[in-house]
Amino acid sequence: MEKLRIVFMGTPDFAVGILDEIVKNNYEIAAVITAPDKPAGRGQKINQSAVKIYAEKNNLKVLQPTNLKSEDFLTELQSLNANLQIVVAFRMLPKAVWAMPKFGTFNLHASLLPDYRGAAPINWAIINGEQKTGVTTFFIDEKIDTGAIILKDEINILPNETAGELHDKLMVLGATTVIKTLQLIANNKVATVTQPTEETKTAYKLNRDNCKINFNNTSLQVYNLIRGLNPYPSAYAILHDENNEWNVKFHDVNYVTEAHNFTPGSFITSKKTIKVATNNGFIEVLSLQFPGKKKMTAAELLNGMQFSNKAICN
């Protein structure tokens, strides 16, 4: 068995779950590489990545390069004498970095590759109504998420599961898959599978356009979009009522399929309930968020606001 000396690269909470499992399994971590600190919020307080916070608590060496191609960084990386690198939710690496160690560099991706290559695989699996997803480890090559597959592990997506809930499940599954991958590499038992080259389902980067709700879609399509963006970055719609206009984020909802005569997007309220018409039913709103306000239940919102029968989301 070959002793592994690992450089770990990652930034968000998802990566922390994986790094923690590697540490608990007593693998040697030569260093952790994560995003530079940056100011965030109204006070521009310096924000450290979740991976950096974890690494410092566990006395792991931390590097935060701004330029992955700089000679100084490459020299320091070489001096670590790592024979393997692991990437989880970091950024695209230049070949000078990923090709450096003896055993190469592998990535953990939160989908069953080749499906959902890209930036937001967890969200798009739910948005598209998938019933299963999983994680994949693969060796990095010149393109994004296209390298030779080492392992895949599958998990079911529950019909009412949110992106946040699936994220946490995949973090646990991913940690197990990474440890199994490390065992294969250490024992020289890796048998990779080449990915197909044809285009597959894509996990596009989330933006303002693809996070906006179109109530002309079916109730199920709208429901899947909202839960696929819950809790972050949240699906939204523009609510118009008389002379008012609000950008409203939709958080927790149910859906109903039934015939009706309402215009899709109609914002329908009673004393304690809110529903929005789709082209074949309704979205029942359990919680939502108006600009400058905290997340509220429908009943809490209706305690302080009233809407006309002409209110509509578009």
C-alpha positions in Angstrom: 0.0 0.0 0.0 1.3 3.5 -1.0 1.2 6.2 1.7 -0.8 9.1 0.4 0.3 12.7 1.1 -2.7 14.9 0.1 -3.3 18.5 -0.9 -7.0 19.3 -0.5 -8.7 22.1 -2.5 -12.1 23.5 -1.7 -14.1 26.4 -0.4 -17.7 26.0 0.8 -19.4 24.0 3.5 -19.9 21.0 1.1 -16.1 20.7 0.9 -15.7 20.8 4.7 -17.8 17.7 5.1 -15.4 15.8 2.8 -12.2 17.2 4.3 -13.4 16.3 7.8 -13.9 12.7 6.8 -10.4 12.6 5.2 -9.0 13.9 8.5 -11.0 11.5 10.6 -9.6 8.6 8.5 -6.1 9.7 9.4 -4.9 10.6 5.9 -1.9 12.9 5.8 -2.9 16.4 4.7 0.1 18.4 3.4 -1.9 21.5 2.9 -5.4 22.9 2.2 -5.9 25.4 -0.6 -8.9 27.6 -0.5 -10.2 31.0 -1.8 -8.7 34.2 -0.6 -10.4 36.1 2.2 -12.8 38.8 0.9 -15.0 41.6 2.4 -18.7 40.8 2.5 -21.9 42.3 3.7 -22.8 45.9 4.5 -19.9 46.3 6.9 -17.4 44.8 4.4 -16.3 42.4 7.2 -13.5 40.1 6.0 -15.1 36.7 5.2 -13.1 33.5 5.4 -14.1 30.4 3.5 -15.7 27.5 5.4 -12.7 25.3 4.5 -10.2 27.8 5.9 -12.1 28.1 9.2 -12.1 24.3 9.5 -8.5 23.9 8.4 -7.2 26.4 11.0 -9.3 24.8 13.8 -7.6 21.5 12.9 -4.1 23.0 12.6 -3.8 22.3 8.8 -1.5 24.4 6.6 -3.6 26.8 4.5 -2.7 28.4 1.2 -4.9 31.1 -0.5 -3.4 31.9 -3.9 -5.0 34.6 -6.0 -3.2 33.3 -9.1 -3.0 29.5 -9.6 -0.4 30.0 -12.4 2.0 32.2 -10.5 5.6 30.9 -10.2 5.6 31.5 -6.4 2.5 29.4 -5.9 3.6 26.6 -8.1 7.0 26.5 -6.4 5.3 26.4 -2.9 2.9 23.7 -4.1 5.8 21.6 -5.5 7.6 22.0 -2.2 4.8 20.3 -0.3 5.8 16.9 -1.9 2.2 15.8 -2.2 1.5 12.7 -4.3 -2.3 13.3 -4.7 -4.6 16.3 -4.9 -8.4 16.3 -4.1 -10.7 19.0 -5.4 -14.2 19.6 -4.0 -16.1 22.8 -5.0 -13.1 24.9 -5.8 -12.3 26.4 -9.2 -10.8 25.3 -12.6 -7.1 24.3 -12.2 -4.4 24.9 -14.8 -2.6 21.8 -16.0 0.6 22.8 -14.2 -1.4 22.3 -10.9 -3.6 19.2 -11.6 -0.8 17.3 -13.4 1.8 17.9 -10.6 1.4 15.0 -8.2 2.4 11.4 -8.9 -1.2 10.1 -8.6 -2.8 13.1 -10.2 -5.7 15.1 -9.0 -9.3 13.9 -8.6 -12.5 15.8 -8.2 -15.7 15.0 -6.3 -18.7 16.2 -8.3 -22.3 16.2 -6.9 -24.0 14.4 -9.8 -23.8 11.1 -11.7 -21.5 12.2 -14.5 -21.7 12.7 -17.4 -25.1 14.2 -16.4 -25.1 17.6 -14.8 -21.6 18.8 -15.5 -21.2 22.4 -14.4 -21.7 24.8 -11.5 -25.0 23.8 -9.9 -25.7 20.0 -10.2 -27.7 19.7 -7.0 -30.1 22.5 -8.0 -30.7 21.3 -11.6 -31.3 17.7 -10.7 -34.3 18.9 -8.6 -35.4 21.6 -11.0 -35.6 19.0 -13.8 -37.6 16.6 -11.6 -35.0 13.9 -11.4 -35.7 11.0 -9.1 -32.1 10.0 -8.5 -28.7 11.7 -8.4 -25.4 10.9 -6.7 -21.7 11.8 -6.6 -18.8 10.9 -8.9 -15.0 11.0 -8.4 -13.0 11.5 -11.5 -9.4 12.4 -12.5 -9.2 16.0 -13.7 -8.3 16.7 -17.3 -8.2 19.8 -19.6 -12.0 20.3 -19.7 -14.6 20.8 -17.0 -16.0 17.6 -15.4 -15.0 15.4 -18.3 -12.2 13.3 -16.8 -12.0 9.5 -16.4 -14.5 8.3 -13.8 -13.2 6.5 -10.7 -16.3 5.8 -8.7 -20.0 6.7 -8.7 -22.5 6.4 -5.8 -26.2 6.9 -6.3 -29.0 8.3 -4.1 -32.7 8.8 -4.5 -34.2 12.3 -4.6 -37.4 12.5 -2.5 -40.5 14.2 -4.2 -40.5 17.0 -1.6 -36.8 17.3 -1.1 -35.2 20.8 -1.3 -31.7 21.6 -2.7 -30.5 22.3 0.9 -31.6 18.9 2.1 -30.1 17.1 -0.9 -26.9 19.0 -0.5 -26.5 17.7 3.1 -27.2 14.1 2.0 -24.8 14.3 -0.9 -22.1 15.7 1.4 -22.3 12.6 3.6 -22.4 10.3 0.5 -19.5 12.2 -1.1 -17.4 11.8 2.0 -17.8 8.0 1.9 -17.1 8.0 -1.9 -13.9 10.0 -1.4 -12.6 7.6 1.2 -13.4 4.6 -1.0 -11.5 6.4 -3.8 -8.5 7.0 -1.6 -8.4 3.3 -0.7 -8.4 2.3 -4.4 -5.6 4.7 -5.2 -3.5 3.7 -2.2 -3.9 0.0 -3.2 -3.3 0.6 -6.9 -6.7 -0.8 -7.7 -8.2 2.1 -9.7 -10.0 1.1 -12.9 -11.3 4.2 -14.6 -14.2 4.6 -17.0 -13.9 7.1 -19.9 -16.8 9.5 -20.0 -18.8 9.8 -23.3 -18.1 12.9 -25.3 -21.7 13.7 -26.3 -23.6 16.5 -24.7 -25.7 15.5 -21.6 -27.9 17.3 -19.1 -26.1 20.5 -18.0 -25.9 22.2 -14.6 -25.8 25.8 -15.8 -24.6 28.5 -13.5 -27.6 30.0 -11.6 -28.5 33.6 -12.5 -31.3 36.0 -12.3 -32.9 34.7 -15.5 -33.1 31.0 -14.6 -34.1 31.7 -11.0 -37.3 33.6 -12.0 -40.6 31.7 -11.8 -42.7 31.4 -14.9 -46.3 30.7 -13.7 -47.3 29.8 -17.2 -45.6 26.5 -16.5 -47.2 23.5 -14.8 -47.7 23.4 -11.1 -45.1 20.6 -10.8 -42.5 22.5 -12.9 -42.9 25.6 -10.7 -42.8 23.5 -7.6 -39.6 21.8 -8.7 -38.0 25.2 -9.5 -38.8 26.6 -6.1 -37.6 23.5 -4.1 -34.5 23.3 -6.4 -33.5 26.8 -5.4 -34.5 26.5 -1.7 -32.8 27.8 0.5 -30.3 29.5 -1.8 -30.4 31.5 -4.1 -34.2 31.2 -4.0 -36.8 31.3 -6.8 -38.4 34.7 -7.2 -41.2 36.5 -9.1 -42.3 40.1 -9.5 -45.6 40.7 -7.7 -47.7 43.6 -9.0 -50.7 44.9 -7.1 -52.2 48.3 -8.2 -49.3 50.8 -7.9 -47.0 48.5 -6.0 -44.3 46.1 -7.2 -42.2 43.7 -5.1 -39.5 41.2 -5.9 -40.7 38.2 -3.8 -38.7 35.1 -3.0 -40.6 31.9 -2.6 -39.3 29.4 -0.1 -41.6 26.6 1.1 -44.5 25.6 -1.1 -46.9 22.8 -2.0 -48.5 22.3 -5.4 -52.0 21.3 -6.6 -53.1 20.3 -10.1 -56.6 21.3 -10.9 -58.6 23.1 -13.6 -59.4 26.8 -12.9 -60.2 30.0 -14.7 -57.5 32.2 -13.2 -54.7 33.9 -15.2 -51.4 32.1 -14.5 -49.6 34.2 -11.9 -52.7 35.4 -10.1 -51.8 36.0 -6.5 -54.9 34.7 -4.5 -55.2 35.4 -0.8 -57.6 34.6 2.0 -57.3 35.6 5.7 -54.4 33.2 6.3 -53.5 31.5 3.0 -51.8 32.4 -0.3 -51.8 30.6 -3.6 -50.6 31.5 -7.0 -52.2 30.1 -10.2 -50.2 28.1 -12.7 -51.4 26.9 -16.1 -52.8 23.7 -14.6 -53.3 24.4 -10.9 -51.9 26.3 -8.0 -48.8 26.8 -5.9 -49.8 26.9 -2.2 -47.3 29.3 -0.5 -46.2 28.3 3.0 -43.4 30.8 3.4 -42.0 33.7 1.3 -39.9 36.8 1.6 -40.5 40.4 0.6 -37.7 42.9 0.0 -36.1 44.1 3.2 -38.0 41.7 5.4 -37.3 38.3 6.9 -38.7 35.0 5.7 -42.4 34.8 6.8 -45.2 32.3 6.7 -48.2 33.2 4.6 -50.3 33.9 7.7 -47.6 36.2 9.2 -47.4 38.2 6.0 -51.2 38.5 5.7 -51.3 39.9 9.3 -49.6 43.0 8.1 -50.4 43.3 4.4 -53.5 43.2 2.2 -53.7 42.5 -1.5 -56.3 43.2 -4.1 -58.0 40.6 -6.3 -55.9 42.0 -9.2 -52.5 41.0 -7.7 -50.4 39.1 -10.1 -46.9 37.6 -10.3 -44.9 37.7 -13.5 
